[in-house]
């Protein structure tokens, strides 16, 4: 697909080792249990197109600056973020990548509130910002109300879009479950949103389908 930026969820250290061999890409992020331990919500970016200005990881918890589990969550959950500069145009944007808890309702609700607070703190109010990931939450959930006051859905606003399900459960789930999302804010135009549900040599490459957006700054 020729992507410039890629956010992954549930990437184990061994899978990260494989992904880091992609020619022309570098990554930011740490495991959710600290360092190289536990699953990553890492971000990969094309080094010939983009330059990192800043990056970091915080935890979705009451103590976001240290390895921790939040509220009623079943697992440690992280947000990896990066500030990128387009080498061609000189324009900048932020990308935040996350994976909300699959069991804890309070962890998801409070996690969304913390995300908004942290995006304001890290990205300020004017620089374009994108938030993506596995939210383990359907698109019409009330937990998104604070978020949708601040950011817009790529799926809803893209000039070309689809409304396909994103969770497949390796074939065990109905094709209508949408729990993976991309949001954005600022001077950014979203041209395309797509759920990548093709057969890439196997019926399912994951229990979720990748989602993609094409945008201009």
C-alpha positions as CSV (number, residue, x, y, z in Angstrom):
1,X,0.0,0.0,0.0
2,X,3.0,2.3,0.1
3,X,2.2,3.7,3.5
4,X,4.2,6.4,5.2
5,X,3.1,5.7,8.8
6,X,2.0,2.5,10.4
7,X,0.6,1.9,13.9
8,X,0.5,-1.7,15.3
9,X,-1.3,-3.2,18.3
10,X,-0.5,-6.4,20.2
11,X,3.0,-6.7,18.5
12,X,5.1,-9.0,20.6
13,X,8.8,-8.5,20.9
14,X,9.5,-11.2,18.4
15,X,7.1,-9.7,15.9
16,X,8.7,-6.3,16.5
17,X,12.0,-7.8,15.6
18,X,10.6,-9.0,12.3
19,X,8.8,-5.7,11.5
20,X,12.0,-3.7,12.2
21,X,13.6,-5.4,9.2
22,X,11.2,-3.6,6.8
23,X,13.6,-1.7,4.5
24,X,13.3,2.1,4.7
25,X,11.4,2.2,8.0
26,X,12.2,3.0,11.7
27,X,10.0,2.8,14.7
28,X,9.2,4.3,18.1
29,X,7.6,2.8,21.2
30,X,8.2,0.4,24.0
31,X,6.5,-2.7,25.3
32,X,3.5,-2.2,27.6
33,X,5.4,-4.0,30.5
34,X,8.3,-1.6,30.0
35,X,11.3,-1.7,27.7
36,X,11.1,-4.7,25.4
37,X,8.6,-6.6,27.6
38,X,5.0,-7.2,26.6
39,X,3.0,-6.2,23.6
40,X,3.8,-2.9,21.7
41,X,1.5,-0.2,20.3
42,X,4.5,0.9,18.2
43,X,4.6,3.4,15.3
44,X,6.7,2.8,12.1
45,X,7.5,5.6,9.7
46,X,9.3,6.0,6.4
47,X,12.7,7.6,7.1
48,X,13.1,9.0,3.6
49,X,9.8,10.9,3.8
50,X,9.5,11.7,7.5
51,X,11.8,12.9,10.3
52,X,11.0,12.4,14.0
53,X,11.0,15.6,16.1
54,X,9.8,14.0,19.3
55,X,8.2,10.8,20.6
56,X,7.1,9.0,23.7
57,X,4.9,6.4,25.4
58,X,2.5,6.8,28.3
59,X,0.3,4.4,30.1
60,X,-3.5,4.5,30.2
61,X,-3.8,4.6,34.0
62,X,-3.9,6.9,37.0
63,X,-0.1,7.1,36.7
64,X,0.6,7.5,33.0
65,X,4.3,8.3,33.3
66,X,5.2,4.8,34.6
67,X,4.5,1.2,33.8
68,X,1.0,0.7,35.2
69,X,-2.4,-0.8,34.8
70,X,-5.4,1.5,34.9
71,X,-8.7,1.4,36.7
72,X,-10.5,-2.0,36.1
73,X,-8.3,-2.9,33.1
74,X,-7.2,-6.5,32.5
75,X,-3.8,-5.5,31.1
76,X,-1.3,-2.7,31.0
77,X,-2.3,-0.4,28.1
78,X,-0.1,2.2,26.4
79,X,-0.2,5.1,23.9
80,X,2.8,5.6,21.7
81,X,3.0,9.0,20.0
82,X,5.3,10.7,17.6
83,X,5.8,14.2,16.2
84,X,6.8,14.0,12.5
85,X,8.0,16.5,10.0
86,X,7.5,15.9,6.2
87,X,10.9,16.2,4.6
88,X,9.3,17.5,1.4
89,X,6.9,20.2,2.6
90,X,8.3,20.9,6.1
91,X,4.8,20.5,7.6
92,X,4.4,18.7,10.9
93,X,1.8,16.5,12.5
94,X,1.4,14.2,15.5
95,X,0.3,10.5,15.4
96,X,-1.0,8.8,18.5
97,X,-1.5,5.0,18.5
98,X,-3.2,3.0,21.2
99,X,-5.1,-0.2,22.2
100,X,-7.9,0.2,24.8
101,X,-8.6,-2.6,27.3
102,X,-10.8,-5.4,26.2
103,X,-12.5,-6.0,29.5
104,X,-12.5,-2.9,31.7
105,X,-15.3,-0.5,31.0
106,X,-13.9,2.1,33.3
107,X,-10.5,1.6,31.8
108,X,-11.9,2.4,28.3
109,X,-13.9,5.4,29.5
110,X,-11.2,6.9,31.6
111,X,-8.6,6.0,28.9
112,X,-10.5,8.1,26.3
113,X,-10.5,11.1,28.7
114,X,-6.8,10.7,29.4
115,X,-6.1,10.5,25.6
116,X,-7.8,13.8,25.1
117,X,-5.9,15.4,28.0
118,X,-2.6,14.1,26.7
119,X,-3.2,15.1,23.1
120,X,-3.8,18.7,24.3
121,X,-0.7,18.5,26.5
122,X,1.6,17.0,23.9
123,X,0.4,18.3,20.6
124,X,-1.0,21.6,21.7
125,X,-4.1,23.0,20.0
126,X,-3.1,23.9,16.5
127,X,-0.7,21.2,15.1
128,X,-2.6,18.5,13.1
129,X,-3.0,15.3,15.1
130,X,-4.2,11.8,14.3
131,X,-5.3,9.2,16.8
132,X,-5.7,5.5,15.8
133,X,-5.9,2.1,17.2
134,X,-7.9,-0.8,18.5
135,X,-10.5,0.8,20.9
136,X,-12.4,-2.4,21.6
137,X,-15.5,-0.2,21.4
138,X,-18.1,0.2,18.7
139,X,-18.3,3.5,16.9
140,X,-21.6,4.6,18.4
141,X,-20.5,4.1,22.0
142,X,-21.1,7.1,24.4
143,X,-17.4,6.9,25.6
144,X,-16.4,8.6,22.3
145,X,-18.5,11.7,23.0
146,X,-15.7,13.6,24.7
147,X,-13.4,12.6,21.8
148,X,-15.7,13.5,19.0
149,X,-16.1,17.1,20.4
150,X,-12.4,17.4,19.8
151,X,-11.6,15.2,16.8
152,X,-13.5,13.8,13.8
153,X,-13.7,10.3,12.5
154,X,-11.8,9.5,9.3
155,X,-14.4,6.8,8.6
156,X,-17.2,9.4,8.8
157,X,-15.5,12.3,7.1
158,X,-13.3,10.9,4.3
159,X,-14.2,11.8,0.8
160,X,-14.1,8.1,-0.1
161,X,-14.9,5.7,2.7
162,X,-16.5,2.4,3.8
163,X,-18.4,1.1,6.8
164,X,-17.1,-2.5,6.9
165,X,-16.5,-4.4,10.1
166,X,-13.0,-4.4,11.4
167,X,-13.1,-7.4,13.8
168,X,-13.2,-10.8,12.2
169,X,-12.1,-13.2,15.0
170,X,-10.3,-15.2,12.4
171,X,-13.7,-16.0,10.8
172,X,-15.6,-16.5,14.0
173,X,-17.2,-13.0,14.3
174,X,-19.9,-11.3,12.2
175,X,-18.6,-8.9,9.6
176,X,-20.4,-5.9,11.2
177,X,-18.3,-5.3,14.3
178,X,-16.4,-1.9,14.0
179,X,-14.0,-1.4,17.0
180,X,-10.9,0.0,15.2
181,X,-10.9,3.7,14.5
182,X,-8.9,6.6,13.2
183,X,-9.6,10.2,14.3
184,X,-8.0,13.5,13.4
185,X,-8.0,17.2,14.1
186,X,-6.4,20.4,12.7
187,X,-5.6,21.5,9.2
188,X,-5.7,18.1,7.6
189,X,-7.9,16.8,4.8
190,X,-8.9,13.2,4.8
191,X,-9.2,11.9,1.3
192,X,-9.7,8.2,1.8
193,X,-10.6,5.7,4.6
194,X,-10.4,2.0,3.9
195,X,-10.8,-1.3,5.7
196,X,-8.2,-3.6,4.2
197,X,-10.1,-6.9,4.2
198,X,-8.5,-8.6,1.1
199,X,-6.9,-12.0,1.0
200,X,-3.2,-11.4,1.3
201,X,-2.0,-15.0,0.9
202,X,-4.2,-16.2,3.8
203,X,-7.9,-15.6,4.6
204,X,-7.0,-13.7,7.8
205,X,-3.7,-12.1,8.7
206,X,-5.0,-11.1,12.1
207,X,-8.2,-11.2,14.1
208,X,-8.7,-7.6,13.1
209,X,-8.5,-6.0,9.6
210,X,-6.1,-3.2,9.2
211,X,-7.6,0.2,8.6
212,X,-6.0,3.0,6.5
213,X,-6.5,6.7,5.8
214,X,-4.9,8.9,3.1
215,X,-4.6,12.5,4.1
216,X,-3.0,15.8,3.1
217,X,-1.7,18.5,5.3
